[in-house]
Amino acid sequence: MDELPRPAGSSGEMVPHQPQIEITQQQKANTAWKTALVLVGSGLLQVAATFFSNYLQARGYLSVDLARFFLAVSWFAISALIIIGVKAFGLKHSGLIITAGVIILTATLFSLEMWAPKLKPGQLSAVALYVDCDFQGFPIRIPPSTTIHVLMVHPRILKRNDELWDVTSPDDKARIWPSEQEAIARPLNVGERLYKAFSGMKCTVKKYGDPTVDNIVIPISLNYYRSRPYNLVVDPLTSNGNFSEFVFYLVNACGYTAAVGQISTTASVHVLGERDRRIVSITFPARKLYLNLFLPGSQYSWPNLGGCSF
């Protein structure tokens, strides 16, 4: 009787079946697949949260189309997240669950869009600025990891409309500004006494109204012997949080010569979500009809700026 053929290796011996190795490889593949799904899902969740937050902010402005774009991106991201979640957990009736989830999501976001208040054509959100200035003694102490903004009032800076100086302290300690190297004492006249302290001004800009505004330009007129215009550019302002106000300092960088000036009663701003710029009013403290600036001279010169040519 002929023997039945049997599987054999290269030596003719029986090759044992190894199911455990195949199962382990399958488990590794499943684990890698689920890990990839989790990473993609985390990214989609972050995208959805970011764009939905942008939608909630933009919906209060005039740019309704921009808000709806943010909402559409959120819808796509959340829909993809639902599909990935169902696939990752291997749920039964996955097609039915995905369809139901997308329908519920669509109905929820559509209801939110219908409920959101709509601005009438031509209606503008109220925006205004508030500015107050007062005298500030220098040198000043800057806390650790802090940046201050300084307008150095100097003919060269005013003529070129240079940006504000950003003075930053180290992360681990405070610093005194200006240092003896940054502001050098001028030679004293006979009988004159050196005063280490000098006066400048500290100004605070705030915003009225809900919309976020950026590219804020506030005209300032500064005068040594003749008026010199300067357009102050202010950082974006929100309604609350870390960016609800902007603080800057003014320092006279022309030694003994005093400077006077005045801040305009209007400013040019861009409201986030709008196409055109606006001219908005600037209000001052109730005790002041106009916001006048006065920068007395000092006994110091600034090597980085050079002499003052009027």
C-alpha atoms as a printed R data frame, in Angstrom:
    type eleno elety resid chain resno       x       y      z
1   ATOM     1    CA   MET     A     1   0.000   0.000  0.000
2   ATOM     2    CA   ASP     A     2   1.415   3.419 -1.034
3   ATOM     3    CA   GLU     A     3   2.077   5.892  1.773
4   ATOM     4    CA   LEU     A     4   0.272   9.171  1.698
5   ATOM     5    CA   PRO     A     5   2.528  12.179  0.938
6   ATOM     6    CA   ARG     A     6   3.359  14.375  3.856
7   ATOM     7    CA   PRO     A     7   4.715  17.897  4.108
8   ATOM     8    CA   ALA     A     8   8.427  17.949  4.532
9   ATOM     9    CA   GLY     A     9  11.238  20.416  4.952
10  ATOM    10    CA   SER     A    10  14.422  20.439  2.969
11  ATOM    11    CA   SER     A    11  15.613  17.351  4.878
12  ATOM    12    CA   GLY     A    12  12.390  15.506  4.309
13  ATOM    13    CA   GLU     A    13  11.261  15.862  7.937
14  ATOM    14    CA   MET     A    14   7.843  17.053  9.073
15  ATOM    15    CA   VAL     A    15   7.541  20.874  9.521
16  ATOM    16    CA   PRO     A    16   5.496  21.658 12.646
17  ATOM    17    CA   HIS     A    17   2.753  24.282 12.359
18  ATOM    18    CA   GLN     A    18   3.525  27.558 14.259
19  ATOM    19    CA   PRO     A    19   0.194  29.341 14.844
20  ATOM    20    CA   GLN     A    20   1.525  31.338 17.812
21  ATOM    21    CA   ILE     A    21   4.001  33.254 15.630
22  ATOM    22    CA   GLU     A    22   1.285  34.145 13.132
23  ATOM    23    CA   ILE     A    23  -1.007  35.367 15.935
24  ATOM    24    CA   THR     A    24   1.777  37.518 17.441
25  ATOM    25    CA   GLN     A    25   2.491  39.157 14.100
26  ATOM    26    CA   GLN     A    26  -1.202  39.839 13.612
27  ATOM    27    CA   GLN     A    27  -1.413  41.391 17.085
28  ATOM    28    CA   LYS     A    28   1.539  43.675 16.317
29  ATOM    29    CA   ALA     A    29  -0.071  44.771 13.079
30  ATOM    30    CA   ASN     A    30  -3.356  45.499 14.874
31  ATOM    31    CA   THR     A    31  -1.554  47.454 17.606
32  ATOM    32    CA   ALA     A    32   0.347  49.562 15.066
33  ATOM    33    CA   TRP     A    33  -2.874  50.238 13.153
34  ATOM    34    CA   LYS     A    34  -4.736  51.323 16.285
35  ATOM    35    CA   THR     A    35  -1.809  53.535 17.351
36  ATOM    36    CA   ALA     A    36  -1.876  55.252 13.972
37  ATOM    37    CA   LEU     A    37  -5.639  55.757 14.274
38  ATOM    38    CA   VAL     A    38  -5.212  57.286 17.731
39  ATOM    39    CA   LEU     A    39  -2.570  59.725 16.472
40  ATOM    40    CA   VAL     A    40  -4.666  60.730 13.469
41  ATOM    41    CA   GLY     A    41  -7.724  61.047 15.682
42  ATOM    42    CA   SER     A    42  -5.852  63.294 18.126
43  ATOM    43    CA   GLY     A    43  -4.796  65.555 15.256
44  ATOM    44    CA   LEU     A    44  -8.351  65.729 13.910
45  ATOM    45    CA   LEU     A    45  -9.668  66.531 17.378
46  ATOM    46    CA   GLN     A    46  -7.219  69.416 17.706
47  ATOM    47    CA   VAL     A    47  -8.169  70.725 14.242
48  ATOM    48    CA   ALA     A    48 -11.866  70.500 15.061
49  ATOM    49    CA   ALA     A    49 -11.431  72.284 18.402
50  ATOM    50    CA   THR     A    50  -9.303  75.054 16.861
51  ATOM    51    CA   PHE     A    51 -11.624  75.782 13.950
52  ATOM    52    CA   PHE     A    52 -14.751  75.574 16.098
53  ATOM    53    CA   SER     A    53 -13.223  78.082 18.515
54  ATOM    54    CA   ASN     A    54 -12.448  80.333 15.533
55  ATOM    55    CA   TYR     A    55 -16.054  79.941 14.404
56  ATOM    56    CA   LEU     A    56 -17.413  81.068 17.773
57  ATOM    57    CA   GLN     A    57 -15.193  84.159 17.668
58  ATOM    58    CA   ALA     A    58 -15.745  85.070 14.028
59  ATOM    59    CA   ARG     A    59 -19.520  84.580 14.235
60  ATOM    60    CA   GLY     A    60 -19.802  87.721 16.356
61  ATOM    61    CA   TYR     A    61 -18.151  89.832 13.673
62  ATOM    62    CA   LEU     A    62 -19.282  90.885 10.232
63  ATOM    63    CA   SER     A    63 -17.487  88.067  8.406
64  ATOM    64    CA   VAL     A    64 -20.256  85.462  8.455
65  ATOM    65    CA   ASP     A    65 -18.735  83.689  5.442
66  ATOM    66    CA   LEU     A    66 -15.432  83.264  7.283
67  ATOM    67    CA   ALA     A    67 -17.293  81.870 10.298
68  ATOM    68    CA   ARG     A    68 -19.113  79.359  8.093
69  ATOM    69    CA   PHE     A    69 -15.798  78.272  6.573
70  ATOM    70    CA   PHE     A    70 -14.474  77.547 10.075
71  ATOM    71    CA   LEU     A    71 -17.667  75.599 10.832
72  ATOM    72    CA   ALA     A    72 -17.332  73.541  7.625
73  ATOM    73    CA   VAL     A    73 -13.742  72.568  8.473
74  ATOM    74    CA   SER     A    74 -14.905  71.568 11.959
75  ATOM    75    CA   TRP     A    75 -17.646  69.412 10.406
76  ATOM    76    CA   PHE     A    76 -15.179  67.573  8.156
77  ATOM    77    CA   ALA     A    77 -12.740  67.005 11.024
78  ATOM    78    CA   ILE     A    78 -15.392  65.699 13.436
79  ATOM    79    CA   SER     A    79 -16.938  63.483 10.725
80  ATOM    80    CA   ALA     A    80 -13.536  61.949 10.003
81  ATOM    81    CA   LEU     A    81 -13.034  61.520 13.758
82  ATOM    82    CA   ILE     A    82 -16.329  59.598 14.028
83  ATOM    83    CA   ILE     A    83 -15.308  57.258 11.182
84  ATOM    84    CA   ILE     A    84 -11.863  56.618 12.690
85  ATOM    85    CA   GLY     A    85 -13.328  56.028 16.151
86  ATOM    86    CA   VAL     A    86 -15.816  53.448 14.891
87  ATOM    87    CA   LYS     A    87 -13.111  51.658 12.879
88  ATOM    88    CA   ALA     A    88 -10.629  51.692 15.762
89  ATOM    89    CA   PHE     A    89 -13.044  50.054 18.209
90  ATOM    90    CA   GLY     A    90 -14.345  47.589 15.620
91  ATOM    91    CA   LEU     A    91 -17.973  48.251 16.485
92  ATOM    92    CA   LYS     A    92 -20.718  46.182 14.928
93  ATOM    93    CA   HIS     A    93 -23.033  47.841 12.433
94  ATOM    94    CA   SER     A    94 -20.279  50.387 11.797
95  ATOM    95    CA   GLY     A    95 -21.968  51.776  8.695
96  ATOM    96    CA   LEU     A    96 -25.175  52.503 10.578
97  ATOM    97    CA   ILE     A    97 -23.311  54.101 13.503
98  ATOM    98    CA   ILE     A    98 -21.226  56.321 11.213
99  ATOM    99    CA   THR     A    99 -24.281  57.435  9.275
100 ATOM   100    CA   ALA     A   100 -26.217  58.220 12.451
101 ATOM   101    CA   GLY     A   101 -23.253  60.088 13.959
102 ATOM   102    CA   VAL     A   102 -22.726  62.267 10.891
103 ATOM   103    CA   ILE     A   103 -26.465  63.044 10.677
104 ATOM   104    CA   ILE     A   104 -26.582  64.060 14.354
105 ATOM   105    CA   LEU     A   105 -23.431  66.155 13.949
106 ATOM   106    CA   THR     A   106 -24.812  67.893 10.854
107 ATOM   107    CA   ALA     A   107 -28.131  68.636 12.560
108 ATOM   108    CA   THR     A   108 -26.346  70.005 15.646
109 ATOM   109    CA   LEU     A   109 -24.024  72.325 13.751
110 ATOM   110    CA   PHE     A   110 -26.821  73.448 11.409
111 ATOM   111    CA   SER     A   111 -29.011  74.301 14.412
112 ATOM   112    CA   LEU     A   112 -26.123  76.216 15.977
113 ATOM   113    CA   GLU     A   113 -25.601  78.215 12.774
114 ATOM   114    CA   MET     A   114 -29.323  78.990 12.537
115 ATOM   115    CA   TRP     A   115 -29.449  80.021 16.201
116 ATOM   116    CA   ALA     A   116 -26.352  82.254 16.052
117 ATOM   117    CA   PRO     A   117 -27.252  85.967 15.917
118 ATOM   118    CA   LYS     A   118 -26.898  87.528 12.484
119 ATOM   119    CA   LEU     A   119 -25.793  91.090 11.920
120 ATOM   120    CA   LYS     A   120 -27.997  93.199  9.715
121 ATOM   121    CA   PRO     A   121 -26.460  94.639  6.543
122 ATOM   122    CA   GLY     A   122 -24.524  97.762  7.353
123 ATOM   123    CA   GLN     A   123 -24.554  97.102 11.100
124 ATOM   124    CA   LEU     A   124 -21.144  97.618 12.704
125 ATOM   125    CA   SER     A   125 -19.936  96.334 16.047
126 ATOM   126    CA   ALA     A   126 -19.097  99.247 18.330
127 ATOM   127    CA   VAL     A   127 -15.363  99.778 18.788
128 ATOM   128    CA   ALA     A   128 -13.489 102.605 20.489
129 ATOM   129    CA   LEU     A   129 -10.120 103.092 22.158
130 ATOM   130    CA   TYR     A   130  -9.192 104.470 25.553
131 ATOM   131    CA   VAL     A   131  -5.776 106.004 26.227
132 ATOM   132    CA   ASP     A   132  -4.344 107.367 29.448
133 ATOM   133    CA   CYS     A   133  -0.801 108.580 30.172
134 ATOM   134    CA   ASP     A   134   0.968 109.643 33.315
135 ATOM   135    CA   PHE     A   135   4.486 110.489 34.418
136 ATOM   136    CA   GLN     A   136   6.922 107.638 34.969
137 ATOM   137    CA   GLY     A   137  10.266 107.773 36.733
138 ATOM   138    CA   PHE     A   138  13.326 106.165 35.170
139 ATOM   139    CA   PRO     A   139  15.375 103.998 35.511
140 ATOM   140    CA   ILE     A   140  12.713 101.327 36.022
141 ATOM   141    CA   ARG     A   141  12.878  97.716 37.152
142 ATOM   142    CA   ILE     A   142  11.702  95.174 34.559
143 ATOM   143    CA   PRO     A   143  10.573  91.873 36.151
144 ATOM   144    CA   PRO     A   144  12.129  88.613 34.926
145 ATOM   145    CA   SER     A   145  11.045  87.368 31.480
146 ATOM   146    CA   THR     A   146   9.177  90.595 30.721
147 ATOM   147    CA   THR     A   147   9.270  92.913 27.721
148 ATOM   148    CA   ILE     A   148   8.411  96.613 27.769
149 ATOM   149    CA   HIS     A   149   7.788  98.821 24.733
150 ATOM   150    CA   VAL     A   150   9.465 102.218 24.583
151 ATOM   151    CA   LEU     A   151   9.040 105.123 22.168
152 ATOM   152    CA   MET     A   152  12.377 106.906 22.140
153 ATOM   153    CA   VAL     A   153  11.430 110.484 21.295
154 ATOM   154    CA   HIS     A   154  14.278 111.523 19.012
155 ATOM   155    CA   PRO     A   155  14.152 113.459 15.682
156 ATOM   156    CA   ARG     A   156  15.661 110.579 13.737
157 ATOM   157    CA   ILE     A   157  13.130 108.080 15.092
158 ATOM   158    CA   LEU     A   158  10.201 110.431 14.541
159 ATOM   159    CA   LYS     A   159  11.294 111.272 10.999
160 ATOM   160    CA   ARG     A   160  11.584 107.608  9.976
161 ATOM   161    CA   ASN     A   161   8.608 106.523 12.102
162 ATOM   162    CA   ASP     A   162  10.758 103.784 13.622
163 ATOM   163    CA   GLU     A   163   9.064 101.072 15.621
164 ATOM   164    CA   LEU     A   164   9.030 100.989 19.405
165 ATOM   165    CA   TRP     A   165  12.018  99.636 21.250
166 ATOM   166    CA   ASP     A   166  11.410  96.254 22.900
167 ATOM   167    CA   VAL     A   167  13.414  95.984 26.113
168 ATOM   168    CA   THR     A   168  13.441  92.455 27.560
169 ATOM   169    CA   SER     A   169  14.743  91.192 30.881
170 ATOM   170    CA   PRO     A   170  16.428  87.763 31.284
171 ATOM   171    CA   ASP     A   171  14.323  84.742 32.198
172 ATOM   172    CA   ASP     A   172  15.995  84.265 35.565
173 ATOM   173    CA   LYS     A   173  16.322  87.802 36.925
174 ATOM   174    CA   ALA     A   174  15.010  91.343 36.719
175 ATOM   175    CA   ARG     A   175  16.935  94.150 35.066
176 ATOM   176    CA   ILE     A   176  17.182  97.909 35.455
177 ATOM   177    CA   TRP     A   177  16.551  99.994 32.346
178 ATOM   178    CA   PRO     A   178  18.312 102.006 31.159
179 ATOM   179    CA   SER     A   179  21.685 100.814 32.382
180 ATOM   180    CA   GLU     A   180  24.706 103.129 32.718
181 ATOM   181    CA   GLN     A   181  25.935 101.874 29.352
182 ATOM   182    CA   GLU     A   182  22.609 102.514 27.592
183 ATOM   183    CA   ALA     A   183  22.153 106.048 28.942
184 ATOM   184    CA   ILE     A   184  25.411 107.952 29.547
185 ATOM   185    CA   ALA     A   185  25.547 111.003 31.775
186 ATOM   186    CA   ARG     A   186  26.478 114.178 29.929
187 ATOM   187    CA   PRO     A   187  29.400 116.310 31.138
188 ATOM   188    CA   LEU     A   188  28.198 118.537 33.949
189 ATOM   189    CA   ASN     A   189  28.485 122.288 34.031
190 ATOM   190    CA   VAL     A   190  30.297 124.003 36.875
191 ATOM   191    CA   GLY     A   191  28.283 123.580 40.052
192 ATOM   192    CA   GLU     A   192  25.779 121.227 38.400
193 ATOM   193    CA   ARG     A   193  24.715 118.119 40.246
194 ATOM   194    CA   LEU     A   194  23.997 114.784 38.527
195 ATOM   195    CA   TYR     A   195  20.523 113.368 39.032
196 ATOM   196    CA   LYS     A   196  20.425 109.690 38.200
197 ATOM   197    CA   ALA     A   197  16.643 109.664 37.897
198 ATOM   198    CA   PHE     A   198  14.725 111.318 35.073
199 ATOM   199    CA   SER     A   199  11.088 111.487 34.006
200 ATOM   200    CA   GLY     A   200   9.235 110.014 31.067
201 ATOM   201    CA   MET     A   201   5.667 108.876 30.568
202 ATOM   202    CA   LYS     A   202   3.755 105.623 30.727
203 ATOM   203    CA   CYS     A   203   0.680 105.188 28.509
204 ATOM   204    CA   THR     A   204  -2.001 102.497 28.469
205 ATOM   205    CA   VAL     A   205  -4.204 101.743 25.464
206 ATOM   206    CA   LYS     A   206  -7.450  99.806 25.967
207 ATOM   207    CA   LYS     A   207 -10.355  98.901 23.717
208 ATOM   208    CA   TYR     A   208 -14.116  99.200 24.116
209 ATOM   209    CA   GLY     A   209 -16.292  96.666 22.303
210 ATOM   210    CA   ASP     A   210 -16.209  92.928 21.683
211 ATOM   211    CA   PRO     A   211 -14.357  92.522 18.352
212 ATOM   212    CA   THR     A   212 -10.638  91.899 18.261
213 ATOM   213    CA   VAL     A   213  -8.782  94.723 16.512
214 ATOM   214    CA   ASP     A   214  -5.308  94.616 14.991
215 ATOM   215    CA   ASN     A   215  -2.995  96.896 13.025
216 ATOM   216    CA   ILE     A   216  -3.947  99.797 15.290
217 ATOM   217    CA   VAL     A   217  -2.399 103.136 14.284
218 ATOM   218    CA   ILE     A   218  -2.619 106.081 16.710
219 ATOM   219    CA   PRO     A   219  -1.299 109.434 15.424
220 ATOM   220    CA   ILE     A   220   0.850 111.367 17.894
221 ATOM   221    CA   SER     A   221   2.174 114.893 17.444
222 ATOM   222    CA   LEU     A   222   5.509 115.534 19.171
223 ATOM   223    CA   ASN     A   223   7.224 118.884 19.237
224 ATOM   224    CA   TYR     A   224  10.735 120.021 19.998
225 ATOM   225    CA   TYR     A   225  10.979 123.225 18.011
226 ATOM   226    CA   ARG     A   226   8.449 122.207 15.404
227 ATOM   227    CA   SER     A   227   5.691 119.599 15.263
228 ATOM   228    CA   ARG     A   228   6.695 116.132 14.154
229 ATOM   229    CA   PRO     A   229   3.981 113.506 13.449
230 ATOM   230    CA   TYR     A   230   4.468 109.929 14.562
231 ATOM   231    CA   ASN     A   231   2.162 106.964 13.878
232 ATOM   232    CA   LEU     A   232   2.159 104.667 16.881
233 ATOM   233    CA   VAL     A   233   1.448 101.044 15.911
234 ATOM   234    CA   VAL     A   234  -0.202  99.093 18.734
235 ATOM   235    CA   ASP     A   235  -0.352  95.318 19.196
236 ATOM   236    CA   PRO     A   236  -3.711  93.562 18.604
237 ATOM   237    CA   LEU     A   237  -6.286  94.107 21.348
238 ATOM   238    CA   THR     A   238  -8.876  91.598 22.511
239 ATOM   239    CA   SER     A   239 -11.784  92.120 24.897
240 ATOM   240    CA   ASN     A   240 -10.125  90.276 27.767
241 ATOM   241    CA   GLY     A   241  -7.142  88.120 28.651
242 ATOM   242    CA   ASN     A   242  -3.453  88.854 28.210
243 ATOM   243    CA   PHE     A   243  -3.982  91.116 25.189
244 ATOM   244    CA   SER     A   244  -6.753  93.349 26.502
245 ATOM   245    CA   GLU     A   245  -4.432  96.353 26.856
246 ATOM   246    CA   PHE     A   246  -1.175  97.685 25.471
247 ATOM   247    CA   VAL     A   247   1.317  99.574 27.620
248 ATOM   248    CA   PHE     A   248   4.163 101.658 26.235
249 ATOM   249    CA   TYR     A   249   6.602 104.229 27.581
250 ATOM   250    CA   LEU     A   250   7.872 107.526 26.177
251 ATOM   251    CA   VAL     A   251  11.420 108.687 26.871
252 ATOM   252    CA   ASN     A   252  12.968 111.966 25.770
253 ATOM   253    CA   ALA     A   253  16.225 111.043 24.028
254 ATOM   254    CA   CYS     A   254  17.400 114.618 23.368
255 ATOM   255    CA   GLY     A   255  19.107 115.542 26.596
256 ATOM   256    CA   TYR     A   256  18.235 118.919 28.032
257 ATOM   257    CA   THR     A   257  15.613 119.803 25.409
258 ATOM   258    CA   ALA     A   258  12.060 119.201 26.610
259 ATOM   259    CA   ALA     A   259   9.437 117.753 24.267
260 ATOM   260    CA   VAL     A   260   5.696 118.282 24.271
261 ATOM   261    CA   GLY     A   261   3.024 116.507 22.302
262 ATOM   262    CA   GLN     A   262  -0.554 115.412 21.980
263 ATOM   263    CA   ILE     A   263  -2.311 112.155 21.167
264 ATOM   264    CA   SER     A   264  -4.962 112.264 18.444
265 ATOM   265    CA   THR     A   265  -8.671 111.883 19.263
266 ATOM   266    CA   THR     A   266  -9.078 109.258 16.503
267 ATOM   267    CA   ALA     A   267  -7.221 106.137 15.407
268 ATOM   268    CA   SER     A   268  -7.191 103.830 12.410
269 ATOM   269    CA   VAL     A   269  -7.891 100.153 13.174
270 ATOM   270    CA   HIS     A   270  -8.672  96.899 11.432
271 ATOM   271    CA   VAL     A   271 -11.452  94.831 12.984
272 ATOM   272    CA   LEU     A   272 -10.775  91.119 12.682
273 ATOM   273    CA   GLY     A   273 -13.093  89.665 10.041
274 ATOM   274    CA   GLU     A   274 -13.735  92.928  8.221
275 ATOM   275    CA   ARG     A   275 -12.233  93.927  4.892
276 ATOM   276    CA   ASP     A   276 -11.875  97.694  5.299
277 ATOM   277    CA   ARG     A   277 -10.154  99.681  8.026
278 ATOM   278    CA   ARG     A   278 -12.120 101.902 10.395
279 ATOM   279    CA   ILE     A   279 -11.565 105.291 11.947
280 ATOM   280    CA   VAL     A   280 -12.551 105.004 15.608
281 ATOM   281    CA   SER     A   281 -12.677 107.538 18.407
282 ATOM   282    CA   ILE     A   282 -10.173 107.707 21.250
283 ATOM   283    CA   THR     A   283 -11.499 108.592 24.674
284 ATOM   284    CA   PHE     A   284  -9.417 109.934 27.528
285 ATOM   285    CA   PRO     A   285  -9.968 110.036 31.279
286 ATOM   286    CA   ALA     A   286 -12.926 112.236 32.210
287 ATOM   287    CA   ARG     A   287 -10.608 114.852 33.713
288 ATOM   288    CA   LYS     A   288  -8.859 115.378 30.362
289 ATOM   289    CA   LEU     A   289 -10.370 116.872 27.212
290 ATOM   290    CA   TYR     A   290  -7.136 116.155 25.343
291 ATOM   291    CA   LEU     A   291  -4.221 113.938 26.190
292 ATOM   292    CA   ASN     A   292  -1.164 116.162 26.316
293 ATOM   293    CA   LEU     A   293   2.334 114.782 26.599
294 ATOM   294    CA   PHE     A   294   5.273 116.409 28.347
295 ATOM   295    CA   LEU     A   295   8.745 114.900 28.366
296 ATOM   296    CA   PRO     A   296  11.256 116.935 30.361
297 ATOM   297    CA   GLY     A   297  14.914 116.937 29.389
298 ATOM   298    CA   SER     A   298  17.527 114.907 31.224
299 ATOM   299    CA   GLN     A   299  21.262 114.809 31.822
300 ATOM   300    CA   TYR     A   300  21.715 111.697 29.718
301 ATOM   301    CA   SER     A   301  22.597 110.911 26.107
302 ATOM   302    CA   TRP     A   302  21.915 107.727 24.160
303 ATOM   303    CA   PRO     A   303  24.949 106.452 22.215
304 ATOM   304    CA   ASN     A   304  22.811 104.321 19.889
305 ATOM   305    CA   LEU     A   305  20.860 107.355 18.696
306 ATOM   306    CA   GLY     A   306  23.485 110.034 18.253
307 ATOM   307    CA   GLY     A   307  22.948 113.769 18.547
308 ATOM   308    CA   CYS     A   308  19.670 115.564 18.036
309 ATOM   309    CA   SER     A   309  19.467 117.633 14.875
310 ATOM   310    CA   PHE     A   310  16.351 119.802 14.860
